[in-house]
């Protein structure tokens, strides 16, 4: 076996004249004027190999090579001919003139071109042959970035006194949050473990145990509907700190964010990062994770709408609906077809329609303009700070619908109108979320973040009198309109924790049954503590400039949670079910 002495990305002019051995995959081959060239690839780079005519038949063997064959090549490093250098390659100044060839594996023709870009091959095909897809240099760069990001996380957290501690994967199912993945116990028939949605309770117990500062790059699992930026199993940087208040956690995590931005985005961030109250975020942007790389804020128009005869507005006001809108700069050029497309877009999100008004030299132009007095038109332009050539877009509907539709419309127009540089970054905090949300279907409150969150000190009396108004010591890190992480200050007072369990519909006996170990810990000396979890997959996605988390994970699942490469999930042997005392209600698919 020809065992490598160098990698395919290592050789340069300083190696000229040396005999070297390279191992890798055939990336491409050419037969030119009696010379045979192959590009040999490994994860470090590509090196050009030249096979010259000789008496040993070496060139004839080289002509049999095909894409993705695995080979070893020995040869002498030489300078490329003048004008034949390749500045795109780190090895572009040299080539290796082969003296020996060893074929390790004759690969079949791949189902897609490894050298092509990801979009050229069907995603399902790429996921089925993920081990081939991972050979693409673009994909390897993402996983190398992920490795570097992991190392940075560990280095920075360790520098600031955090201990890396592992928590269990097999734990107890909890009633709040997303659905758990359950694992049946063979030794305890009829009982189940749950895979962790996060290490939340364990890291709180570590604070009770006195470890002060904890972190973990933790695997987590949630059995929920999937999207492009969600996976059933994911990785997060999990952090917890003792003897801290709200600001302490944010200040500490900002030290990490500054380092990540410097290393992976080339930015020198100023601290503190911008902070936006949840209620302001919803009012100004319609979403609790706004993309702040551009403006185009939402505005309430109810006061102006009340002075018009426009029936859409009058009926909305009668129903107690919100009338809100945004102004898209330069979008008055949109055609009627474009505007119909925007109308259909918001209708798919639940809106009944979309009012549009073009700002022109002579005034506002649009189907609704004739119902708007000149004074109202003037005030609309002033409120939106609209200029000639802009486009006003208004939704009159229930508050939640206006949030959802206008936030999505804002995000869409921000990209379509190129209002920001896609390669730019904006980091911010959204803080002071509601503690609870009312679930009308279940007739009870549910936790906005999780049931272990501490209210803001000034809102503690409202736990007894008006729980819906209680704000939480909760905070989300937002990067480019993506929630990159979230955390809270935890309840360290057992009385407050018991009251929150009560508001969530748990009787004292139920709370003890499900969370007795936590309540016991709180009664035995729990320090004030809080923390955060940052989505590692999402951070990699953002810093790599990608739009799907699947591209940031070595072996991801599809949108339906399937592993096309291994065929998981799959039926198991009847014997395994018998051992677990399990019967299925459906036939295996």
C-alpha positions as CSV (number, residue, x, y, z in Angstrom):
1,X,0.0,0.0,0.0
2,X,1.2,3.5,-0.9
3,X,0.8,5.3,2.4
4,X,0.5,9.0,2.2
5,X,3.3,11.4,3.3
6,X,1.3,14.6,2.5
7,X,-2.3,15.7,2.0
8,X,-3.8,16.9,-1.2
9,X,-3.9,20.5,0.0
10,X,-0.4,20.7,1.4
11,X,2.1,20.8,-1.4
12,X,3.6,24.0,-2.8
13,X,6.7,25.3,-4.5
14,X,8.9,24.6,-1.4
15,X,8.3,20.8,-2.0
16,X,9.6,20.9,-5.6
17,X,12.0,18.0,-6.2
18,X,10.7,15.9,-3.3
19,X,9.2,12.4,-3.7
20,X,5.8,12.3,-2.1
21,X,2.9,9.9,-1.7
22,X,-0.7,11.1,-1.8
23,X,-4.0,9.3,-1.0
24,X,-7.5,10.4,-2.1
25,X,-10.3,10.2,-4.5
26,X,-10.1,10.9,-8.3
27,X,-11.9,14.2,-8.7
28,X,-11.4,14.5,-12.5
29,X,-9.1,13.3,-15.3
30,X,-8.0,14.5,-18.7
31,X,-5.9,12.9,-21.6
32,X,-3.9,15.7,-23.3
33,X,-1.3,15.1,-25.9
34,X,0.0,11.8,-24.6
35,X,-0.1,13.0,-21.0
36,X,-2.8,11.8,-18.6
37,X,-3.8,14.3,-15.8
38,X,-5.9,13.5,-12.8
39,X,-7.0,15.8,-9.9
40,X,-6.7,14.0,-6.7
41,X,-8.9,15.1,-3.8
42,X,-9.1,14.7,-0.1
43,X,-10.7,17.0,2.6
44,X,-7.6,19.2,2.6
45,X,-7.6,20.1,-1.1
46,X,-6.8,19.0,-4.7
47,X,-3.5,18.2,-6.3
48,X,-2.9,17.7,-10.0
49,X,-1.1,14.4,-10.9
50,X,0.6,13.9,-14.2
51,X,1.2,10.4,-15.8
52,X,3.8,10.5,-18.5
53,X,4.3,7.8,-21.2
54,X,6.6,5.1,-19.8
55,X,7.6,1.5,-20.3
56,X,5.9,0.2,-17.1
57,X,2.4,0.7,-18.3
58,X,1.7,3.3,-15.5
59,X,0.0,5.7,-17.9
60,X,-2.2,3.0,-19.3
61,X,-3.4,2.1,-15.8
62,X,-4.0,5.8,-15.1
63,X,-6.2,6.0,-18.2
64,X,-8.5,3.4,-16.6
65,X,-9.2,5.6,-13.6
66,X,-12.7,7.1,-13.1
67,X,-14.4,9.5,-10.8
68,X,-14.3,8.7,-7.1
69,X,-11.9,5.8,-7.4
70,X,-9.8,5.7,-4.3
71,X,-6.1,5.6,-5.1
72,X,-2.6,6.2,-3.8
73,X,0.0,8.0,-6.0
74,X,3.7,8.3,-5.5
75,X,5.7,10.9,-7.5
76,X,8.0,13.8,-7.7
77,X,6.8,17.4,-7.1
78,X,7.4,19.7,-10.0
79,X,6.6,23.2,-11.0
80,X,3.7,23.6,-13.4
81,X,4.6,24.9,-16.9
82,X,4.5,28.7,-17.1
83,X,0.9,29.9,-17.7
84,X,-0.6,26.6,-16.5
85,X,-0.7,27.6,-12.8
86,X,-4.1,27.5,-11.1
87,X,-4.4,30.4,-8.6
88,X,-7.7,29.0,-7.3
89,X,-5.9,26.1,-5.7
90,X,-3.5,26.2,-2.8
91,X,-1.5,23.6,-4.7
92,X,-1.9,25.5,-8.0
93,X,1.8,26.2,-8.5
94,X,2.9,22.6,-8.6
95,X,2.0,19.2,-9.9
96,X,3.1,15.6,-9.0
97,X,4.7,13.6,-11.8
98,X,3.6,10.0,-10.9
99,X,6.1,7.2,-10.5
100,X,3.7,4.7,-8.9
101,X,-0.1,4.1,-8.6
102,X,-2.1,1.9,-6.2
103,X,-5.8,1.5,-6.7
104,X,-7.5,0.9,-3.4
105,X,-11.1,0.8,-4.6
106,X,-12.8,0.9,-8.0
107,X,-15.9,3.0,-7.3
108,X,-19.1,2.6,-9.3
109,X,-20.4,5.6,-11.2
110,X,-21.8,8.0,-8.5
111,X,-25.5,8.8,-8.7
112,X,-24.6,12.5,-9.0
113,X,-21.6,14.7,-9.8
114,X,-19.6,15.2,-6.6
115,X,-18.0,18.3,-8.2
116,X,-21.4,19.9,-8.9
117,X,-23.2,22.4,-6.6
118,X,-25.8,21.1,-4.1
119,X,-28.8,22.4,-6.1
120,X,-27.9,20.4,-9.2
121,X,-28.9,17.1,-7.5
122,X,-32.2,16.3,-6.0
123,X,-32.1,16.7,-2.2
124,X,-33.6,13.3,-1.5
125,X,-31.0,11.7,-3.7
126,X,-28.3,13.6,-1.9
127,X,-29.6,12.5,1.5
128,X,-29.9,8.9,0.4
129,X,-26.2,9.0,-0.6
130,X,-25.2,11.5,2.1
131,X,-21.7,9.9,2.4
132,X,-21.2,11.0,-1.2
133,X,-22.7,14.4,-0.6
134,X,-20.3,14.9,2.3
135,X,-17.4,14.6,-0.1
136,X,-18.3,17.9,-1.7
137,X,-15.8,20.6,-0.7
138,X,-18.6,23.1,0.0
139,X,-20.2,20.6,2.5
140,X,-16.8,19.9,4.1
141,X,-16.2,23.6,4.7
142,X,-19.5,23.7,6.6
143,X,-18.6,20.8,8.9
144,X,-15.1,22.3,9.4
145,X,-16.7,25.6,10.4
146,X,-18.9,23.7,12.8
147,X,-15.8,22.0,14.3
148,X,-14.1,25.4,14.7
149,X,-17.2,26.9,16.2
150,X,-17.3,24.1,18.8
151,X,-13.7,24.7,19.7
152,X,-14.4,28.4,20.1
153,X,-17.4,27.8,22.4
154,X,-15.3,25.5,24.6
155,X,-12.4,27.9,24.7
156,X,-14.4,31.0,25.6
157,X,-16.6,29.3,28.1
158,X,-13.7,27.7,29.9
159,X,-11.9,31.0,30.0
160,X,-14.8,32.5,31.9
161,X,-14.9,29.8,34.6
162,X,-17.5,27.5,33.2
163,X,-17.2,23.7,33.7
164,X,-18.3,21.3,30.9
165,X,-20.5,18.7,32.6
166,X,-22.5,16.0,30.8
167,X,-26.2,15.4,31.8
168,X,-28.3,12.2,31.1
169,X,-29.8,11.4,27.8
170,X,-32.3,9.0,29.4
171,X,-34.6,11.0,31.7
172,X,-38.2,11.5,32.8
173,X,-41.0,12.8,30.5
174,X,-42.3,16.2,31.5
175,X,-45.8,17.5,30.7
176,X,-44.8,21.0,29.3
177,X,-43.2,21.9,26.0
178,X,-43.0,19.9,22.8
179,X,-43.7,16.1,22.6
180,X,-41.0,13.9,24.0
181,X,-39.3,11.0,22.2
182,X,-40.0,8.0,24.5
183,X,-37.8,5.1,25.1
184,X,-39.4,2.0,26.6
185,X,-37.6,0.2,29.5
186,X,-37.1,-3.5,29.3
187,X,-36.2,-3.8,33.0
188,X,-39.2,-1.7,34.1
189,X,-42.2,-3.0,32.0
190,X,-44.7,-0.3,31.1
191,X,-42.3,2.5,32.1
192,X,-40.6,4.9,29.7
193,X,-37.6,7.1,29.6
194,X,-37.7,10.4,27.6
195,X,-34.9,11.8,25.5
196,X,-34.1,15.3,26.7
197,X,-35.7,18.3,25.0
198,X,-33.0,20.2,26.8
199,X,-30.9,19.6,30.0
200,X,-33.0,22.2,31.7
201,X,-33.8,20.5,35.0
202,X,-30.4,18.8,35.3
203,X,-28.5,22.1,34.9
204,X,-30.7,23.8,37.5
205,X,-29.9,20.9,39.9
206,X,-26.2,21.4,39.1
207,X,-26.6,25.0,40.4
208,X,-28.3,23.7,43.5
209,X,-25.3,21.4,43.8
210,X,-22.9,24.3,43.9
211,X,-21.1,24.0,40.5
212,X,-21.8,27.8,39.9
213,X,-21.0,27.9,36.1
214,X,-21.9,25.0,33.8
215,X,-21.9,24.5,30.0
216,X,-22.4,21.6,27.7
217,X,-22.6,21.0,24.0
218,X,-25.8,19.0,24.4
219,X,-27.8,16.7,22.1
220,X,-31.5,17.4,22.4
221,X,-34.6,15.8,20.9
222,X,-38.1,17.1,20.2
223,X,-40.9,15.1,18.5
224,X,-42.5,18.0,16.7
225,X,-43.4,19.1,13.2
226,X,-40.3,20.0,11.2
227,X,-39.3,23.0,9.1
228,X,-36.2,24.0,7.1
229,X,-34.6,25.2,10.3
230,X,-35.8,22.4,12.6
231,X,-34.7,18.8,13.2
232,X,-36.0,16.1,15.5
233,X,-32.5,15.9,17.0
234,X,-30.3,19.0,17.4
235,X,-27.4,20.4,19.3
236,X,-27.2,23.4,21.6
237,X,-24.7,25.2,23.7
238,X,-26.4,24.8,27.1
239,X,-25.3,27.3,29.8
240,X,-26.3,27.9,33.5
241,X,-24.9,30.4,36.1
242,X,-25.4,30.9,39.8
243,X,-25.8,34.1,41.8
244,X,-26.8,36.1,38.7
245,X,-29.5,38.5,37.6
246,X,-30.9,39.1,34.2
247,X,-28.1,41.5,33.0
248,X,-25.3,39.2,34.2
249,X,-26.4,36.4,31.9
250,X,-26.7,38.7,28.9
251,X,-23.3,40.4,29.6
252,X,-21.6,37.0,29.9
253,X,-23.1,35.6,26.7
254,X,-22.2,38.8,24.8
255,X,-18.5,38.1,25.5
256,X,-19.0,34.8,23.6
257,X,-21.1,36.5,20.8
258,X,-18.4,39.1,20.3
259,X,-15.8,36.4,19.8
260,X,-18.0,34.4,17.4
261,X,-18.8,37.5,15.4
262,X,-15.1,38.3,15.1
263,X,-14.0,34.8,14.1
264,X,-16.8,33.8,11.8
265,X,-18.3,37.0,10.5
266,X,-15.3,39.3,10.5
267,X,-17.1,41.9,12.7
268,X,-16.1,43.9,15.8
269,X,-19.3,44.2,17.8
270,X,-19.9,46.9,20.3
271,X,-21.4,46.0,23.7
272,X,-24.0,45.9,24.9
273,X,-25.9,44.5,22.0
274,X,-29.2,46.3,21.1
275,X,-32.1,45.2,23.3
276,X,-35.7,45.3,22.3
277,X,-38.7,44.6,24.6
278,X,-41.0,41.9,23.4
279,X,-44.0,44.2,23.2
280,X,-42.1,46.7,21.2
281,X,-40.8,44.0,18.8
282,X,-44.3,42.8,18.2
283,X,-45.7,46.3,17.7
284,X,-42.9,47.5,15.4
285,X,-42.1,44.3,13.5
286,X,-45.0,41.9,14.2
287,X,-42.6,39.2,15.3
288,X,-40.4,38.5,18.4
289,X,-37.3,37.8,16.3
290,X,-37.2,40.7,13.9
291,X,-34.5,41.1,11.2
292,X,-33.0,44.4,12.1
293,X,-30.7,44.7,9.1
294,X,-33.3,47.0,7.6
295,X,-36.1,49.2,8.8
296,X,-39.6,49.2,7.3
297,X,-41.4,49.2,10.6
298,X,-45.1,48.6,11.1
299,X,-47.4,51.4,12.0
300,X,-50.9,51.4,13.6
301,X,-53.4,53.3,11.5
302,X,-56.7,52.9,13.5
303,X,-56.9,56.5,14.4
304,X,-56.6,57.6,10.8
305,X,-58.9,54.9,9.5
306,X,-61.6,56.1,11.9
307,X,-61.9,59.3,9.8
308,X,-62.5,57.5,6.5
309,X,-65.6,56.0,4.7
310,X,-63.6,53.0,3.6
311,X,-65.8,50.0,4.5
312,X,-62.9,47.6,5.0
313,X,-61.6,49.9,7.7
314,X,-65.0,50.7,9.3
315,X,-65.9,47.0,9.6
316,X,-62.4,46.2,11.1
317,X,-62.9,48.9,13.7
318,X,-66.4,47.6,14.5
319,X,-65.0,44.1,15.1
320,X,-62.2,45.5,17.3
321,X,-59.6,44.5,14.8
322,X,-56.2,46.2,14.3
323,X,-55.4,48.3,11.2
324,X,-51.7,48.3,10.6
325,X,-49.3,48.6,7.7
326,X,-45.8,49.1,6.4
327,X,-44.2,51.2,3.6
328,X,-42.0,49.5,1.1
329,X,-39.5,51.9,-0.3
330,X,-39.4,52.1,-4.1
331,X,-42.1,49.4,-4.6
332,X,-44.6,51.7,-6.3
333,X,-43.1,50.2,-9.5
334,X,-44.8,46.9,-8.7
335,X,-47.3,45.9,-11.4
336,X,-50.9,44.9,-10.7
337,X,-49.8,41.3,-11.1
338,X,-47.1,41.8,-8.5
339,X,-49.6,43.4,-6.1
340,X,-52.1,40.5,-6.7
341,X,-49.3,38.2,-5.8
342,X,-48.7,40.0,-2.5
343,X,-52.4,39.9,-1.7
344,X,-52.4,36.1,-2.3
345,X,-49.3,35.9,-0.1
346,X,-51.0,37.4,2.9
347,X,-54.2,35.5,2.3
348,X,-52.3,32.2,2.7
349,X,-51.3,33.5,6.1
350,X,-54.8,34.2,7.2
351,X,-55.5,37.7,6.1
352,X,-58.8,38.6,4.4
353,X,-57.0,40.9,2.0
354,X,-54.4,43.6,1.4
355,X,-54.9,47.3,0.9
356,X,-52.2,48.9,-1.3
357,X,-51.5,52.5,-2.0
358,X,-48.8,53.8,-4.4
359,X,-47.3,57.2,-3.5
360,X,-47.2,59.3,-6.6
361,X,-46.5,63.0,-7.3
362,X,-50.3,63.8,-7.4
363,X,-51.1,61.8,-4.3
364,X,-52.0,58.2,-3.4
365,X,-53.1,55.8,-6.1
366,X,-54.9,52.6,-5.5
367,X,-58.5,51.1,-5.2
368,X,-58.9,52.5,-1.7
369,X,-57.5,56.0,-2.4
370,X,-60.9,57.4,-3.4
371,X,-62.2,56.7,0.1
372,X,-59.4,58.5,1.8
373,X,-59.8,62.3,2.3
374,X,-56.8,64.4,1.3
375,X,-56.0,65.2,4.9
376,X,-55.8,61.5,5.7
377,X,-53.7,60.8,2.7
378,X,-51.3,63.5,3.9
379,X,-51.2,62.0,7.4
380,X,-50.6,58.5,6.0
381,X,-47.6,59.8,4.1
382,X,-46.3,61.5,7.2
383,X,-46.7,58.5,9.5
384,X,-44.9,56.2,7.1
385,X,-42.4,58.9,6.1
386,X,-43.3,57.9,2.6
387,X,-41.7,59.3,-0.5
388,X,-42.8,59.4,-4.1
389,X,-42.3,55.9,-5.5
390,X,-43.0,54.1,-2.3
391,X,-45.8,51.5,-1.7
392,X,-48.0,51.4,1.4
393,X,-49.4,48.0,2.3
394,X,-52.2,47.7,5.0
395,X,-53.8,44.8,6.7
396,X,-57.1,45.1,8.7
397,X,-57.7,42.0,10.8
398,X,-57.3,40.4,14.2
399,X,-54.1,41.4,16.0
400,X,-52.4,38.0,15.7
401,X,-53.2,38.0,12.0
402,X,-51.7,41.4,11.4
403,X,-48.6,40.3,13.3
404,X,-48.1,37.2,11.2
405,X,-49.0,38.7,7.8
406,X,-47.1,41.9,8.1
407,X,-44.0,40.3,9.7
408,X,-43.9,37.8,6.8
409,X,-44.6,40.5,4.2
410,X,-41.8,42.7,5.7
411,X,-39.3,39.8,5.6
412,X,-40.3,39.0,2.0
413,X,-40.0,42.6,0.8
414,X,-36.8,43.1,2.6
415,X,-35.2,40.4,0.5
416,X,-37.1,41.2,-2.8
417,X,-36.2,44.9,-2.6
418,X,-32.6,44.2,-1.6
419,X,-32.9,46.4,1.5
420,X,-29.9,44.7,3.2
421,X,-26.7,42.9,2.3
422,X,-27.4,39.2,2.6
423,X,-23.8,38.7,3.9
424,X,-24.3,41.2,6.7
425,X,-25.1,40.4,10.3
426,X,-27.2,42.0,13.0
427,X,-27.2,40.8,16.6
428,X,-29.7,41.8,19.2
429,X,-31.7,40.7,22.3
430,X,-35.4,40.6,22.6
431,X,-36.3,40.7,26.3
432,X,-39.2,40.7,28.8
433,X,-41.4,38.1,27.2
434,X,-44.8,37.3,28.7
435,X,-44.5,34.6,31.4
436,X,-47.7,32.8,30.4
437,X,-50.1,32.5,27.5
438,X,-53.8,31.5,27.7
439,X,-54.7,28.3,25.9
440,X,-58.4,28.6,25.1
441,X,-58.6,25.0,23.9
442,X,-57.3,23.6,27.2
443,X,-58.8,26.4,29.3
444,X,-55.6,27.1,31.2
445,X,-52.3,29.0,31.1
446,X,-49.3,27.5,29.4
447,X,-45.7,28.6,29.8
448,X,-44.3,30.9,27.1
449,X,-40.7,29.6,27.6
450,X,-40.9,26.9,30.2
451,X,-42.5,26.6,33.7
452,X,-39.3,27.3,35.6
453,X,-39.0,30.9,34.6
454,X,-38.8,33.8,37.2
455,X,-41.2,36.7,36.7
456,X,-39.8,40.3,36.6
457,X,-39.5,41.5,40.2
458,X,-42.0,44.3,39.6
459,X,-44.6,41.9,38.2
460,X,-44.5,39.4,41.1
461,X,-47.7,40.8,42.7
462,X,-49.5,40.1,39.4
463,X,-49.1,36.4,39.9
464,X,-52.0,36.6,42.3
465,X,-54.1,39.3,40.7
466,X,-53.6,39.3,36.9
467,X,-51.3,36.4,35.7
468,X,-51.8,37.2,32.0
469,X,-49.9,40.5,32.5
470,X,-46.8,39.0,34.2
471,X,-43.6,39.5,32.3
472,X,-40.8,37.0,32.5
473,X,-37.1,37.4,33.1
474,X,-36.7,35.9,29.6
475,X,-34.4,36.8,26.7
476,X,-33.8,35.6,23.2
477,X,-30.7,36.2,21.1
478,X,-31.8,37.2,17.5
479,X,-29.4,37.1,14.5
480,X,-30.7,38.2,11.1
481,X,-34.3,37.5,12.0
482,X,-33.5,34.0,13.4
483,X,-33.9,33.0,17.0
484,X,-30.3,31.9,17.7
485,X,-30.9,31.1,21.4
486,X,-33.1,31.8,24.4
487,X,-33.0,31.7,28.2
488,X,-34.4,32.8,31.4
489,X,-33.7,33.5,35.1
490,X,-35.1,30.5,36.9
491,X,-37.4,30.2,39.9
492,X,-35.2,29.6,42.9
493,X,-38.0,30.3,45.4
494,X,-40.2,27.2,45.9
495,X,-43.2,29.3,46.7
496,X,-43.1,31.1,43.4
497,X,-42.4,27.9,41.6
498,X,-45.4,26.3,43.2
499,X,-47.7,29.2,42.3
500,X,-46.6,28.9,38.6
501,X,-47.3,25.2,38.7
502,X,-50.7,26.1,40.1
503,X,-51.4,28.6,37.2
504,X,-50.4,25.9,34.7
505,X,-53.2,23.7,36.1
506,X,-51.1,21.3,38.2
507,X,-52.4,20.4,41.7
508,X,-49.9,20.3,44.5
509,X,-50.0,16.5,44.3
510,X,-49.4,16.5,40.5
511,X,-46.5,19.0,40.9
512,X,-44.9,16.8,43.5
513,X,-45.4,13.7,41.4
514,X,-43.9,15.2,38.2
515,X,-41.4,17.7,39.7
516,X,-40.9,16.6,43.3
517,X,-37.1,16.3,42.8
518,X,-36.9,19.9,41.7
519,X,-39.1,21.2,44.4
520,X,-37.1,19.3,47.0
521,X,-33.9,20.8,45.6
522,X,-35.4,24.3,45.8
523,X,-36.3,23.8,49.4
524,X,-32.8,22.6,50.2
525,X,-30.8,25.7,49.3
526,X,-31.1,26.8,45.7
527,X,-29.1,29.9,44.7
528,X,-30.5,32.6,42.3
529,X,-29.6,31.2,38.9
530,X,-30.3,31.5,35.2
531,X,-29.0,30.5,31.8
532,X,-29.5,30.2,28.1
533,X,-29.3,27.7,25.3
534,X,-27.8,28.7,21.9
535,X,-28.8,26.6,18.9
536,X,-25.5,25.3,17.5
537,X,-27.0,24.1,14.2
538,X,-28.6,27.5,13.7
539,X,-25.4,29.3,14.5
540,X,-23.5,27.3,11.9
541,X,-26.3,27.9,9.4
542,X,-26.1,31.6,9.9
543,X,-22.3,31.9,9.8
544,X,-22.0,29.6,6.8
545,X,-24.6,31.8,4.9
546,X,-27.0,28.9,4.4
547,X,-30.8,28.7,4.6
548,X,-31.4,25.1,5.8
549,X,-30.1,23.5,9.0
550,X,-30.0,20.2,7.1
551,X,-26.9,21.4,5.3
552,X,-25.2,22.0,8.7
553,X,-25.6,18.5,10.1
554,X,-23.5,15.6,9.0
555,X,-26.4,13.1,8.8
556,X,-29.7,15.1,8.9
557,X,-33.4,13.9,8.7
558,X,-35.9,15.0,6.0
559,X,-38.8,17.3,6.7
560,X,-40.8,14.2,7.7
561,X,-38.1,13.1,10.2
562,X,-36.8,10.2,8.0
563,X,-33.2,9.2,7.5
564,X,-33.1,8.3,3.8
565,X,-29.6,6.8,4.0
566,X,-30.2,4.2,6.7
567,X,-34.0,3.9,6.4
568,X,-34.8,5.1,9.9
569,X,-37.3,5.0,11.5
570,X,-37.9,1.3,10.7
571,X,-39.9,-1.6,12.1
572,X,-38.1,-3.8,14.7
573,X,-38.2,-7.6,15.2
574,X,-41.2,-9.0,17.1
575,X,-38.9,-10.4,19.7
576,X,-37.7,-6.9,20.6
577,X,-41.3,-5.8,21.1
578,X,-42.0,-8.9,23.2
579,X,-39.0,-8.1,25.4
580,X,-40.4,-4.6,26.0
581,X,-44.0,-5.8,26.5
582,X,-45.1,-3.6,23.6
583,X,-47.9,-4.2,21.1
584,X,-48.3,-1.8,18.1
585,X,-51.7,-0.6,17.0
586,X,-50.7,-0.3,13.4
587,X,-49.0,-2.6,10.9
588,X,-45.4,-1.8,10.1
589,X,-45.1,0.5,7.1
